[in-house]
Amino acid sequence: MGFSYERLWELTLKRRINKTSLRAGITNSTLSRLSKDETVSMEALARLCEALQCQLEEIIEYKLENKDRVE
């Protein structure tokens, strides 16, 4: 299980925004963590949403692993 930022990269491609433009709102280390689908702070995600004028669910997705699922 974990978070995926694939939606963020799809949104930036759709809007023709490059990673350099995203650095205006977040640090290089945060951008690197996003590229690796690692966790980042809610503050960083909020700054991205502000910069992109979007909702959180448009840039992040939580993916469940089926093997740990409790029924």
PyMOL commands that place a pseudoatom at each C-alpha (Angstrom):
pseudoatom trace, name=CA, resn=MET, resi=1, chain=A, elem=C, hetatm=0, pos=[0.000, 0.000, 0.000]
pseudoatom trace, name=CA, resn=GLY, resi=2, chain=A, elem=C, hetatm=0, pos=[1.110, 3.513, -0.525]
pseudoatom trace, name=CA, resn=PHE, resi=3, chain=A, elem=C, hetatm=0, pos=[0.596, 6.781, -2.246]
pseudoatom trace, name=CA, resn=SER, resi=4, chain=A, elem=C, hetatm=0, pos=[1.005, 7.363, -5.945]
pseudoatom trace, name=CA, resn=TYR, resi=5, chain=A, elem=C, hetatm=0, pos=[1.595, 10.771, -7.516]
pseudoatom trace, name=CA, resn=GLU, resi=6, chain=A, elem=C, hetatm=0, pos=[0.942, 9.494, -11.032]
pseudoatom trace, name=CA, resn=ARG, resi=7, chain=A, elem=C, hetatm=0, pos=[-2.064, 11.823, -11.217]
pseudoatom trace, name=CA, resn=LEU, resi=8, chain=A, elem=C, hetatm=0, pos=[0.224, 14.782, -10.510]
pseudoatom trace, name=CA, resn=TRP, resi=9, chain=A, elem=C, hetatm=0, pos=[2.479, 13.894, -13.430]
pseudoatom trace, name=CA, resn=GLU, resi=10, chain=A, elem=C, hetatm=0, pos=[-0.523, 13.316, -15.706]
pseudoatom trace, name=CA, resn=LEU, resi=11, chain=A, elem=C, hetatm=0, pos=[-1.926, 16.715, -14.724]
pseudoatom trace, name=CA, resn=THR, resi=12, chain=A, elem=C, hetatm=0, pos=[1.380, 18.477, -15.370]
pseudoatom trace, name=CA, resn=LEU, resi=13, chain=A, elem=C, hetatm=0, pos=[1.677, 16.808, -18.782]
pseudoatom trace, name=CA, resn=LYS, resi=14, chain=A, elem=C, hetatm=0, pos=[-1.890, 17.757, -19.651]
pseudoatom trace, name=CA, resn=ARG, resi=15, chain=A, elem=C, hetatm=0, pos=[-1.225, 21.379, -18.662]
pseudoatom trace, name=CA, resn=ARG, resi=16, chain=A, elem=C, hetatm=0, pos=[2.264, 21.384, -20.196]
pseudoatom trace, name=CA, resn=ILE, resi=17, chain=A, elem=C, hetatm=0, pos=[3.941, 22.238, -16.906]
pseudoatom trace, name=CA, resn=ASN, resi=18, chain=A, elem=C, hetatm=0, pos=[7.498, 21.045, -16.363]
pseudoatom trace, name=CA, resn=LYS, resi=19, chain=A, elem=C, hetatm=0, pos=[9.101, 20.018, -13.063]
pseudoatom trace, name=CA, resn=THR, resi=20, chain=A, elem=C, hetatm=0, pos=[11.124, 23.218, -12.936]
pseudoatom trace, name=CA, resn=SER, resi=21, chain=A, elem=C, hetatm=0, pos=[7.898, 25.210, -12.739]
pseudoatom trace, name=CA, resn=LEU, resi=22, chain=A, elem=C, hetatm=0, pos=[6.745, 23.091, -9.783]
pseudoatom trace, name=CA, resn=ARG, resi=23, chain=A, elem=C, hetatm=0, pos=[9.854, 24.052, -7.821]
pseudoatom trace, name=CA, resn=ALA, resi=24, chain=A, elem=C, hetatm=0, pos=[8.356, 27.495, -7.235]
pseudoatom trace, name=CA, resn=GLY, resi=25, chain=A, elem=C, hetatm=0, pos=[6.132, 26.057, -4.520]
pseudoatom trace, name=CA, resn=ILE, resi=26, chain=A, elem=C, hetatm=0, pos=[8.155, 23.136, -3.160]
pseudoatom trace, name=CA, resn=THR, resi=27, chain=A, elem=C, hetatm=0, pos=[11.770, 22.212, -2.452]
pseudoatom trace, name=CA, resn=ASN, resi=28, chain=A, elem=C, hetatm=0, pos=[13.966, 20.084, -4.684]
pseudoatom trace, name=CA, resn=SER, resi=29, chain=A, elem=C, hetatm=0, pos=[13.996, 17.315, -2.066]
pseudoatom trace, name=CA, resn=THR, resi=30, chain=A, elem=C, hetatm=0, pos=[10.173, 17.265, -1.985]
pseudoatom trace, name=CA, resn=LEU, resi=31, chain=A, elem=C, hetatm=0, pos=[10.071, 17.082, -5.767]
pseudoatom trace, name=CA, resn=SER, resi=32, chain=A, elem=C, hetatm=0, pos=[12.500, 14.172, -5.617]
pseudoatom trace, name=CA, resn=ARG, resi=33, chain=A, elem=C, hetatm=0, pos=[10.323, 12.380, -3.045]
pseudoatom trace, name=CA, resn=LEU, resi=34, chain=A, elem=C, hetatm=0, pos=[7.263, 12.887, -5.239]
pseudoatom trace, name=CA, resn=SER, resi=35, chain=A, elem=C, hetatm=0, pos=[9.127, 11.391, -8.204]
pseudoatom trace, name=CA, resn=LYS, resi=36, chain=A, elem=C, hetatm=0, pos=[9.804, 8.262, -6.115]
pseudoatom trace, name=CA, resn=ASP, resi=37, chain=A, elem=C, hetatm=0, pos=[6.208, 8.008, -4.761]
pseudoatom trace, name=CA, resn=GLU, resi=38, chain=A, elem=C, hetatm=0, pos=[7.515, 8.648, -1.248]
pseudoatom trace, name=CA, resn=THR, resi=39, chain=A, elem=C, hetatm=0, pos=[5.492, 10.450, 1.403]
pseudoatom trace, name=CA, resn=VAL, resi=40, chain=A, elem=C, hetatm=0, pos=[5.591, 14.237, 1.598]
pseudoatom trace, name=CA, resn=SER, resi=41, chain=A, elem=C, hetatm=0, pos=[4.022, 16.689, 4.018]
pseudoatom trace, name=CA, resn=MET, resi=42, chain=A, elem=C, hetatm=0, pos=[0.444, 17.835, 3.723]
pseudoatom trace, name=CA, resn=GLU, resi=43, chain=A, elem=C, hetatm=0, pos=[1.826, 21.383, 3.578]
pseudoatom trace, name=CA, resn=ALA, resi=44, chain=A, elem=C, hetatm=0, pos=[3.775, 20.522, 0.423]
pseudoatom trace, name=CA, resn=LEU, resi=45, chain=A, elem=C, hetatm=0, pos=[0.695, 18.918, -1.128]
pseudoatom trace, name=CA, resn=ALA, resi=46, chain=A, elem=C, hetatm=0, pos=[-1.363, 21.997, -0.225]
pseudoatom trace, name=CA, resn=ARG, resi=47, chain=A, elem=C, hetatm=0, pos=[1.218, 24.246, -1.931]
pseudoatom trace, name=CA, resn=LEU, resi=48, chain=A, elem=C, hetatm=0, pos=[1.032, 22.093, -5.047]
pseudoatom trace, name=CA, resn=CYS, resi=49, chain=A, elem=C, hetatm=0, pos=[-2.769, 22.278, -5.049]
pseudoatom trace, name=CA, resn=GLU, resi=50, chain=A, elem=C, hetatm=0, pos=[-2.585, 26.066, -4.711]
pseudoatom trace, name=CA, resn=ALA, resi=51, chain=A, elem=C, hetatm=0, pos=[-0.036, 26.386, -7.497]
pseudoatom trace, name=CA, resn=LEU, resi=52, chain=A, elem=C, hetatm=0, pos=[-1.989, 24.075, -9.805]
pseudoatom trace, name=CA, resn=GLN, resi=53, chain=A, elem=C, hetatm=0, pos=[-5.426, 25.331, -8.709]
pseudoatom trace, name=CA, resn=CYS, resi=54, chain=A, elem=C, hetatm=0, pos=[-6.656, 21.770, -8.146]
pseudoatom trace, name=CA, resn=GLN, resi=55, chain=A, elem=C, hetatm=0, pos=[-8.001, 19.462, -5.457]
pseudoatom trace, name=CA, resn=LEU, resi=56, chain=A, elem=C, hetatm=0, pos=[-5.856, 16.945, -3.581]
pseudoatom trace, name=CA, resn=GLU, resi=57, chain=A, elem=C, hetatm=0, pos=[-7.505, 13.948, -5.245]
pseudoatom trace, name=CA, resn=GLU, resi=58, chain=A, elem=C, hetatm=0, pos=[-6.372, 15.309, -8.605]
pseudoatom trace, name=CA, resn=ILE, resi=59, chain=A, elem=C, hetatm=0, pos=[-2.684, 14.838, -7.722]
pseudoatom trace, name=CA, resn=ILE, resi=60, chain=A, elem=C, hetatm=0, pos=[-2.530, 11.881, -5.318]
pseudoatom trace, name=CA, resn=GLU, resi=61, chain=A, elem=C, hetatm=0, pos=[-3.995, 8.407, -5.062]
pseudoatom trace, name=CA, resn=TYR, resi=62, chain=A, elem=C, hetatm=0, pos=[-3.857, 5.877, -2.242]
pseudoatom trace, name=CA, resn=LYS, resi=63, chain=A, elem=C, hetatm=0, pos=[-3.323, 2.336, -3.471]
pseudoatom trace, name=CA, resn=LEU, resi=64, chain=A, elem=C, hetatm=0, pos=[-4.263, -0.652, -1.353]
pseudoatom trace, name=CA, resn=GLU, resi=65, chain=A, elem=C, hetatm=0, pos=[-2.456, -3.974, -1.475]
pseudoatom trace, name=CA, resn=ASN, resi=66, chain=A, elem=C, hetatm=0, pos=[-4.897, -6.861, -1.597]
pseudoatom trace, name=CA, resn=LYS, resi=67, chain=A, elem=C, hetatm=0, pos=[-2.832, -9.257, 0.530]
pseudoatom trace, name=CA, resn=ASP, resi=68, chain=A, elem=C, hetatm=0, pos=[-3.188, -7.210, 3.738]
pseudoatom trace, name=CA, resn=ARG, resi=69, chain=A, elem=C, hetatm=0, pos=[-6.881, -6.597, 3.363]
pseudoatom trace, name=CA, resn=VAL, resi=70, chain=A, elem=C, hetatm=0, pos=[-9.134, -7.472, 6.306]
pseudoatom trace, name=CA, resn=GLU, resi=71, chain=A, elem=C, hetatm=0, pos=[-12.679, -8.591, 5.531]
for i in range(1, 71): cmd.bond("trace and resi %d" % i, "trace and resi %d" % (i + 1))
show_as sticks, trace
zoom trace
